[in-house]
Amino acid sequence: MARRLCCAWIFLLLLLLPGPAAGGKLLVVPMVGSHWLSMQEVVEKLSQRGHEVVVLMPEVSWHMKASQAYEVLTYPVTQTLEELDGAFSEYVATHLRGLPFPLNVLDMYKKSVHVFNTFFGQCKDLFRSQETLKALNQSGFDAILTDPIFMCGPTLAHYLSLPFVFFMRGFGCNLHFEAPQCPSPLSYVPRLFTFNSDRMTFFQRVENALVSLLELKYCDGFYSEALKLSSEVLQRDVSLMDLVHSASIWLLRFDFVFEYVRPVMPNMVFIGGINCAKKKPLAKVMFLFLPP
């Protein structure tokens, strides 16, 4: 654990240094869709700094395509784009229904399990592709950069015995604070599915505590297929904590200043600015309204 953490910190420092002499070889295991759009800018910047970057992509995906900035390694999948669209549309519709508690939690849980299983099917296809696994084993990567929301990246990192860095928004069941052993007081840190603020009534705090007790259990439901596959691939019983707690660095795509106050661990880095729109010059007409 300590050796892996040290190696990953050294690797991250090398990534920040300019010039090809500091180059490393990085395997990127992203999540398809909007999550990739945030990660893509980082991947392109790493490539521009002289690092060898390989992006692992399923043949069927959202918003992902080849680029001259990085190498792409694709693998065959069984899902169609229509299946992915359908599962995600049902998931979004559930969030818009506005059902009262606890019906909203039960409905969102059911649809979340469905969408997780659908998208994780692509990870199963990855581990069925012996040609892809052989290529990954022979490539000599230094580390893995991954969005772990569907757990494929952590599973692959353990399979390849590589240090790994998370690039993510967060887990639905507070695992991004639980795994690094980061305090998250129930008295003023609301859980995701409660929709409470940090100023809760007594009954809202009771609700918060009940949801907290169920968090790891319903996360086990989200990731039941991932845990089953990981146990088969790694040939041992695997828990969610086993998969994620050894992440060397957590790059969190949200701003600490907008979150509820809590201590954080040294390997948690907040990079919320990466989601901001790029600055553009003001239109000339706007200068007419600016003071001299």
C-alpha atoms as one frame of an Amber mdcrd trajectory, in Angstrom:
protein
   0.000   0.000   0.000   2.725   2.491   1.032   4.872   1.525  -1.965   1.959
   1.956  -4.354   1.072   5.357  -2.866   4.684   6.531  -3.121   5.006   5.376
  -6.745   1.802   7.115  -7.763   2.796  10.408  -6.105   6.159  10.300  -7.887
   4.392   9.530 -11.149   1.976  12.444 -10.682   4.892  14.800 -10.041   6.543
  13.556 -13.225   3.352  14.248 -15.136   3.446  17.861 -13.982   7.004  18.400
 -15.160   7.534  19.703 -18.700   9.587  18.036 -21.377   9.871  14.530 -22.816
  12.584  13.547 -20.334   9.929  13.351 -17.625   7.528  11.301 -19.730   5.675
   8.309 -18.346   3.369   5.723 -19.864  -0.222   6.083 -18.701  -3.236   3.869
 -19.334  -6.509   5.803 -19.222  -9.696   3.883 -18.406 -12.512   6.447 -18.706
 -16.252   6.360 -18.346 -18.189   7.005 -21.535 -20.372  10.087 -21.966 -20.070
  13.459 -20.262 -17.512  12.151 -17.752 -15.095  11.643 -20.628 -15.474  15.241
 -21.816 -13.875  16.479 -18.578 -11.144  13.845 -18.612 -10.302  14.355 -22.296
  -8.763  17.788 -21.707  -6.463  16.362 -19.041  -5.472  13.454 -21.275  -4.655
  15.774 -24.175  -2.591  18.042 -21.920  -0.595  15.083 -20.587   0.129  13.996
 -24.138   1.260  17.523 -25.069   3.744  17.421 -22.195   5.483  14.424 -23.701
   3.806  11.550 -21.897   2.745   8.407 -23.700  -0.999   8.074 -23.156  -3.162
   5.126 -24.195  -6.954   5.483 -23.855  -8.923   2.251 -23.515 -12.244   2.622
 -25.364 -15.180   0.278 -26.026 -16.201   0.034 -29.674 -19.654   1.397 -28.749
 -19.594   4.556 -26.625 -20.821   8.133 -26.165 -18.669  11.120 -27.139 -15.487
   9.052 -27.377 -13.412   9.015 -30.533  -9.847   8.730 -31.715  -7.500  11.698
 -31.559  -3.993  12.534 -32.709  -3.215  13.611 -29.139  -3.270  10.082 -27.716
  -3.232   6.441 -28.721  -6.533   4.553 -28.633  -6.952   0.873 -27.824 -10.467
  -0.397 -28.554 -12.108  -3.629 -27.518 -15.303  -5.312 -28.789 -18.545  -5.046
 -26.810 -21.929  -6.739 -27.075 -24.132  -3.747 -26.173 -25.687  -1.573 -28.826
 -25.907   2.192 -28.555 -29.704   1.855 -28.287 -29.348  -0.276 -25.140 -27.101
   2.308 -23.502 -29.457   5.140 -24.492 -32.495   3.290 -23.152 -30.969   2.478
 -19.777 -29.761   6.032 -19.247 -33.078   7.579 -20.348 -34.924   5.521 -17.732
 -32.391   6.604 -15.109 -32.851  10.303 -15.911 -36.661   9.999 -16.000 -36.615
   8.562 -12.472 -34.872  11.689 -11.135 -37.530  13.914 -12.694 -40.589  12.163
 -11.226 -40.438  13.960  -7.892 -41.702  11.085  -5.761 -41.748  11.587  -1.942
 -39.313   9.878   0.413 -38.855   6.874   0.621 -40.491   6.070  -2.737 -37.949
   8.284  -4.530 -35.058   6.354  -2.967 -36.490   2.954  -3.905 -37.251   4.027
  -7.470 -33.823   5.597  -7.990 -32.142   2.548  -6.480 -33.909   0.199  -8.876
 -33.073   2.271 -11.967 -29.502   2.857 -10.778 -28.882  -0.890 -10.473 -30.211
  -1.328 -14.006 -28.040   1.393 -15.547 -24.945   0.225 -13.651 -25.419  -3.365
 -14.828 -25.994  -2.225 -18.406 -22.855  -0.111 -18.610 -20.759  -2.597 -16.645
 -21.512  -5.114 -19.381 -18.788  -3.350 -21.357 -16.282  -4.202 -18.631 -17.276
  -7.851 -18.818 -16.596  -7.717 -22.550 -13.160  -6.232 -21.842 -12.177  -9.183
 -19.674 -13.551 -11.577 -22.282 -11.202 -10.096 -24.891  -8.018 -12.102 -24.401
  -6.323 -10.181 -27.204  -6.919  -6.863 -25.409  -5.769  -8.201 -22.041  -2.611
  -9.599 -23.632  -1.849  -6.211 -25.202  -2.362  -4.450 -21.855  -0.132  -6.903
 -20.009   2.680  -6.425 -22.510   2.516  -2.622 -22.714   4.530  -1.756 -19.600
   2.334   0.990 -18.185   3.497   3.024 -15.193   0.028   3.790 -13.789  -3.684
   3.938 -14.559  -5.847   7.048 -14.622  -9.505   6.071 -14.347 -13.014   7.281
 -13.661 -14.119   4.518 -11.267 -17.885   5.101 -11.275 -18.591   1.683 -12.862
 -15.563   0.010 -11.176 -13.964  -1.283 -14.365 -10.816   0.813 -13.925 -10.102
  -0.297 -10.337 -10.681  -3.929 -11.283  -8.280  -3.638 -14.215  -5.700  -1.843
 -12.060  -5.717  -4.675  -9.519  -5.569  -7.231 -12.340  -2.497  -5.528 -13.872
  -0.978  -4.760 -10.416  -0.547  -1.073 -11.268  -0.891   2.035  -9.064  -4.007
   3.976  -9.977  -5.324   7.515  -9.773  -9.051   8.330  -9.610 -10.514  11.150
 -11.678 -14.120  11.458 -10.600 -17.076  13.462  -9.306 -17.909  11.095  -6.454
 -19.726   7.889  -5.529 -23.433   7.894  -4.762 -22.913   6.139  -1.452 -20.256
   8.478  -0.029 -17.527   5.950  -0.799 -15.192   8.713  -2.002 -15.022   9.919
   1.619 -15.421   6.544   3.308 -12.577   4.786   1.452  -9.867   7.426   2.184
 -11.126   7.442   5.820 -12.348  11.010   5.576 -14.793  12.180   8.329 -18.341
  12.891   7.175 -20.470  13.885  10.215 -24.133  12.899   9.912 -25.274  15.916
  11.892 -24.616  18.361   9.058 -23.451  16.428   5.956 -26.604  15.272   4.139
 -26.564  12.011   2.236 -27.179  12.061  -1.490 -30.668  10.611  -1.776 -32.151
  12.649   1.085 -32.006  15.994  -0.779 -31.529  17.741   2.581 -29.360  20.780
   3.233 -26.735  21.091   5.968 -29.393  22.706   8.194 -31.599  19.756   9.044
 -34.514  19.323  11.402 -34.440  16.498  13.920 -36.463  14.197  11.663 -34.258
  15.028   8.668 -31.212  14.025  10.721 -32.929  10.734  11.564 -33.575  10.241
   7.859 -29.932  11.117   7.148 -28.730   8.523   9.658 -30.993   5.812   8.226
 -29.787   6.455   4.669 -26.183   6.417   5.898 -26.676   2.979   7.469 -27.896
   1.681   4.121 -25.217   3.327   1.967 -22.708   0.521   1.645 -25.524  -2.011
   1.300 -27.176  -0.251  -1.608 -23.736   0.369  -3.120 -23.199  -3.386  -2.983
 -26.420  -3.615  -5.009 -25.168  -1.079  -7.557 -21.936  -2.973  -7.936 -23.083
  -6.568  -7.507 -22.023  -7.468 -11.055 -18.721  -5.610 -10.641 -17.954  -7.429
  -7.388 -18.804 -10.771  -8.934 -16.543 -10.160 -11.945 -13.733  -8.737  -9.803
 -13.782 -11.801  -7.561 -13.550 -14.057 -10.622 -10.778 -12.042 -12.265  -8.691
 -11.564  -9.104  -9.494 -15.092  -7.844 -10.422 -13.956  -4.336 -13.402 -12.496
  -2.518 -13.534  -8.769  -3.215 -15.458  -5.962  -1.505 -16.013  -2.423  -2.719
 -13.552  -1.151  -0.139 -10.939  -3.613  -1.428 -11.276  -2.167  -4.924 -11.106
   1.539  -4.125  -9.342   2.138  -0.797  -5.870   1.650  -2.320  -6.301   4.412
  -4.891  -3.110   6.438  -4.628  -4.634   9.825  -5.481  -8.240  11.014  -5.637
  -8.681  13.816  -8.193 -12.169  15.070  -7.316 -14.014  17.108  -9.940 -15.809
  19.424  -7.558 -14.916  22.460  -5.500 -14.162  22.007  -1.819 -15.465  25.515
  -1.081 -18.933  24.542  -2.329 -19.087  21.384  -0.219 -19.969  20.833   3.425
 -17.071  21.504   5.765 -15.072  18.437   6.720 -11.416  17.359   7.025  -9.919
  15.740   3.930  -6.995  13.383   3.416  -3.641  14.439   1.874  -4.203  12.336
  -1.274  -7.545  14.030  -2.064  -7.120  16.832  -4.617 -10.056  19.053  -5.610
 -10.034  20.137  -9.259 -13.495  21.645  -9.662 -12.273  24.357 -12.008 -11.870
  21.773 -14.738 -15.646  21.814 -15.226 -15.750  25.575 -15.839 -16.406  26.989
 -19.293 -13.342  28.221 -21.154 -12.767  31.945 -21.077 -13.476  33.857 -24.277
 -12.623  37.465 -25.154 -15.430  39.966 -24.622 -17.294  40.958 -27.748 -16.294
  44.409 -28.978 -19.800  45.719 -28.370 -19.395  44.999 -24.631 -16.595  47.540
 -24.349 -19.143  50.269 -25.001 -20.678  49.539 -21.582 -17.429  49.325 -19.631
 -16.116  52.350 -17.686 -13.028  54.005 -19.172
